[in-house]
Amino acid sequence: MLKGKTILIGVTGSIAAYKAADLASRLIKQHARVHVIMTRNACQFISPITFETLTGQKCITDTFDRNHPFEVEHISLAKQADLAIVAPATANIIAKMAYGLADDMLSTTLLACTCPVLVSPAMNTRMYDHPATQSNLEVLRERGVRIIEPSSGRLACGDEGKGKLPDPADLVDRILLEIACKKDLAGKKILVTAGPTCEAIDPVRFITNHSSGKMGYAIARAAALRGAEVTLVSGPVGLEAPAGVKRVPITSAHDLFEAVTAVSGQQDIIIKAAAVADYRPASVSDEKIKKADNDLSIALERTEDTLQYLGSHKPEGQILCGFAMETSDLENRARAKLHKKNLNMIVANNVKVAGAGFGTDTNVVTFITADKTERMEIMSKGQVAMQLLDRLAAM
């Protein structure tokens, strides 16, 4: 997703500098062109040769190094960069950036950058919480620098608290959020539902389905990458919330109905990708139901039909998209649902088709609107998400 992009990584004198090598490697795998600038103290923790081997580019450590093409190096790198990230960022470099100091190659280059700049602090908790550091971070925020909050845990000094550099995979997600896609959905509010619901039988047991949430999470991530303000209403899944997405956790179909209808009127687009239970136990036992020799019957009642409600209360101009998973007569049943629920589009798939079932990383879908049917080949769920958003944005 970063093909053709140039990323500048600034590495400073923190024990977390070793994580910057993983970050550089991950960016190269995304087909980015990566340049690394190290401070003198950073070289005490990791060798410049490591970054040169990973990126195929000379690692810059000295403002006055003459072993490079004749150009003003810090200006040249600043002009090339589509994004700059300082990771790890010490209290020292944060203070330099806040006050506009430029006494080494990294601080000089950052002062010349006009691209988006991310700063990922990594230091002792007390240093991070110090009023001077917090004041400097606030100055940078006011200037448009994006601050990535540090993680909490055991620090290298043995203390416990906030100050760890986030996982490099999370840093890559933040970079993707900034520059991977055109922001054609900027200013739009999009609500996505994902995952299963769980309908309680007793304190131990519940009724659910096999939904992994991968399709809904892929849609939420793609919408955030394209600049939308995304709310993700999610049933219980084993997935992390995508960067830049507000996740609202729910358990039951009733929870989902309440969470969605509370904010549905403010949304530009609603995409209902969750696998919501159609029925729930009519009564829930307060105690665990004990096994007996006779058969057990559980009376069921209908759950709230959130999609039906949204279709009948849809504000003018709002786009509503549903999903239909079937095992037979796919298109006819999906089109009937499209009309019954007053949808703008429905995404249909057959669970029996290879690559389209629950828990897979791929899907085989058919996009259906009132006047069009598009049968798609097998794609990753990320690709399906982008194709879906293309069509909804065009509406």
N, C-alpha and C positions, 0 to 999 in steps of 0.2 A: 504493500500500500504506500510505500515511501519511495518508489522508483522515481528517479529524477530529482529527488530532494537532497539538499545538503544540510547536514546536521553538525553543529559545532558543540563539542562536549568540553566543558571546563572542569578540570579535576584539581582539587585543592588538598591541603595537608591534613587528611583525616584517615583514621584506620579503615573507614568504609571505602577508601579509594579502590580497593580490590573489586568492589561491586561495579565500578565504572567499566571494567574490562568486560563483564557480562553484558552491561548495557550496550557497549559498542558492538559486541558480537551480535546481539539481537537486532540492532539497527541495520547492520550489514545484511543480515538474513532477510530483512524487509526491503533490501535493494537500495538503501540510502547510501549516499556518499558521506563518509564520516571523517571529520577532522577533530583532533584532540589537542587541547592546550593544557599543559600541566604547570602548576606553580613549582617553585624550587622545593618547597616542603613536601609536595605530593610525591616528588621523586624519591623521598626517603621511604615511602610505603610501597611503591610499585614502579617498575622500570618503564621508561618510555618505549623500550623495544617491544614490550607486550602490546601496546596500542598500535605501534607501527606494523607489527605482524598481523594483528586482527583487521586493521583498516586498509592496509596498503598505502597509507599516507604518512608523511613525515610528522612525527609528534613534536609540537613546538614547545620549547621550554625556556628559550632565551630571547629577549626582545632584540638583542643585537647580534643574533646568529647570522652570519653572512652565507651560510651554506643553503641558500635557497635562490630561486629566480629573482632577478632584479625587480622588485616591487615593494611597496610599503606593505609589509606582511600583515600587520594587524588590520589595516584598512581593507586589504584584499580579502581576508577571511570574513570580515564583517559584511562585506558586500555579497559574498558568495552564499552566506548562510540563509537558509529558509527558516531556521529556528536554532536558538542557542539554549543549552541547558547546563547549569552548573550543578554537578552531582558527583561527589558530595560538596556541599557548600559550607565552609567553616564560618564562624562568627566574624573572622577577619575579612574574608572576601565580601560578606554581606555588608559590613561597615564601609568598606571601600566603595562598593556600588552605591550605597546610600549617599555618600558624600562626594561621589564623582572623582575619587582618587584613581590615578592611573600610573602605577609605579612598577608594573611588570607586564608581561605579554597578555595575560588573561584579563586583568583589569582594564588595560588599554584597549583591547579588542572589544570587550563588552561595552565600553563607553562609545564605541563607534557603531555598534549594532543598531539597526532599525527594525530588525525582524522580531517576532515574538521571543521573549526570554523567559525561561523557567528556572527557578531556583529551588533546590531540594536540600534544606538544611540538615546537617548531621553533626551532632556535638553532645556534650554532657547536658543532662536535663537542666541543671542550674544555670549553665551558660545560655541555653536556649530560652529559659524563662526570664532571664535577666532583663530588666526594663530597657537597657540600651539595645540589646538584640531585638526585642519586640518592637521597639520604636523604629529601628532601622528597617525591619521587615515591613512595618506599616508604611514607611516612606516609599519603599519599593512597590508595594501594592498600589499606592496612589498614583504611581508613575506607569502603571500598567504591567508591571512584572508579575508573572504568575508564580505564587508560592505554593509548593507542594508540601503539605504538612508531614512532618516526620512520624514514623511509627513508634509505638511504645514497646518496651521490653527490657531485657538485660543488656546494658551497654558494655562496651569494652573495658571501661574503668571498674566494672563490677556493680555500679549503681543500677537501680531499676527506674524506668520512667520514659518520658518522651524524648526522642533525640536520635533514633535509629534511621538510617537511610532506607526508604521503602524498597521492596523487592524490585529488581530491574524490570521485571515484566510489567509491574504497575507504572514504572516510569515510561516505558514504551507506550503504554495505553494513553498516558497523558500527552505524549508527543503526537500520537495518532489523532487524538482529539483536537489538537491545535491545527495540524497542517495536512492530514491525510486526504481530506475531501473538501470540495467546494461547499460553502455554507449556504446552499440553496434553500434550506429549511430554517434559516436564522429568523427569529421572531415568531416562529410557530410553536404552539403548545401541542404536544402529542402524548396521548395516554396509551400504554400498551399493557395488556394482561398476559400472564404467562404461567405455565406450570399447572399442576393438578389442584383440586380441592380435596379436603379430607372431611368426611361427614361422620361424626362420632356415633358409635353404637353404645359404648360404655367407656369408663376411664382408660381402658386398655386398647380397645379395638376401634377401627373405623373403616369406612368404605372410601376407596380412592381409585385411581387409574394409573396407567404407566407413563404419563407425561413427564418428560425430563425438564421441560421449560426451555430447551435449547433454541427452539424457533422464536419464541417470544423475546428471549434475551438477545438473540441476534438482531431482531428488529429494533429493539431499544438501543442497542449499541450503534447500529447503522444510523438511526435517527439522530443520536447525539453527535456522531462524527460529522453529520451534515448540518449541525448547528442548531437543532431543535432543542427546546426545553422539554425534557422527557420525564414523565412519571411512569414508573413500572410497578403495577400491582401484581404481586407474585405470590403464588402458592408455595408450599414447602418444596424446595429444590436444593441440590448440592452445587449451586453456582454462585459465583461472586457477582455483585452488582457491577455492570459496566461503568467505566469512568464517565463522569459527567451526568449520571442518571440518578434520579431520586427514586429509591425503591420503597414501596409500601408493602410490608409483609402481611399476608392474610392466611387463613386456614380453611375456612368453609365457604360454601357458595353464598351464604348470607353475608359473611365478612366481605367477600368480593363485591356483592351488590352494594353494600353500604359504602365501601371505599371508592368505588367507581362513580356512583351517582352523586357523591358529595362534591366531586370536582368536574363532572362531565360537561356541565354547562360552559366551562371556561376553555374547553379544548377545541383546537382547530381540526384535529384528526384523532379518532379513536380506533385502535386496532385490537380486536378481541381474539387473541391467540391462545388463551388459557383453555384447558380441558376441564370444564366446569361440570360437576355432578348434576344430573337431571333429577335425581331423587336422593332423599336423606331419610334416616330412620324417623318414624313419626314420634317416637319417644326415646329418650336417652336414659339408660340406667345409671343411677348414681354409684352403683357398685358393680364390680366385675361380674358378668354373667357366668355362672358356674356350669360346667359340663354336666349333662344328664344323659340317661340312657335313651330318652325319647328325642324326636326331632325338634329343631328350633325354627320358628318362623319369625321373621322381622317385618313388621308393617312399615311400608315406605310412603312418603308424601313428596309432592313436587317441590323442588327448590325454586327460588325466585329466578325468573328468566331475565337476566340483566340485559342481554342483547335485544330482546323484544322491547324492554322498557326504553333503551336508548333510541331504538328506531322510531318509537312512537313519540318521543320527547326531543327529537333532534332539532337543535336550533338551525335557523337558516344559514347556509354556507358551511355547516360542519360536515366533514367527511367521515363516514362510518364504514369500517371494514370488518367482516367476520371471517371465521375459518370453519370449514366443514371437513371432518374426517369420516369417511364412509368405508364400507367393505363391498358395496355393490351399487350399481346405477348411480355412479358418482355425480355426473354432470346434471342429471335431472333433479336429483335430491338437493344438490347445492343451489341450483337456480331457483327451486321452490323456496328454499330458505332465504335466498337473496330478496325475493319479493315479499315474503311473509314478514320478514324482520325490517323491511324498508332500508336495506343496505345500499351503499354506493358500489361496493365490490365485495366478492367473497373469494377466498382462497381455498380451493378444494384439493384434497389428496386422499388416496386409497391406501389404507394401512397394510393391505396385502401386497402392494407393489414393492419390489426390492428397492431399498434405499429411501423409502418414504415412511417407515414405521417410527414408533416411539424410540427415543434415546439415540437415534442416529445423528451423524453430523451432516447428512445430506437430506434432500427432500425432492420429491417429484410432484409438482403442483400444477394446477390449472387456475388461471386468473379469469374470473367470470364477472362481467358487468351486465347491465340491462341489455346491451346491444352487441356484446363481444365475448368471445371465448378464446383464450390463448392457452394452448397446451404446451408446457415447458418441458425441456429435457431435464435429466437429473443434474442438480447443482448442489453446492454446499449451502447450508442454511444462511450463511453470510451473504452469498450471492442472491439467494431468494429474497432476503431482506432488502437488498439494494434494488432489485428489480421491482419489488412491491412498492417501495417508496418512490421510485421513478414514476410509477403509474398514479399513485395517490397525489404526488406533487403536481402532476399535469392536470389533475382535476381542480 
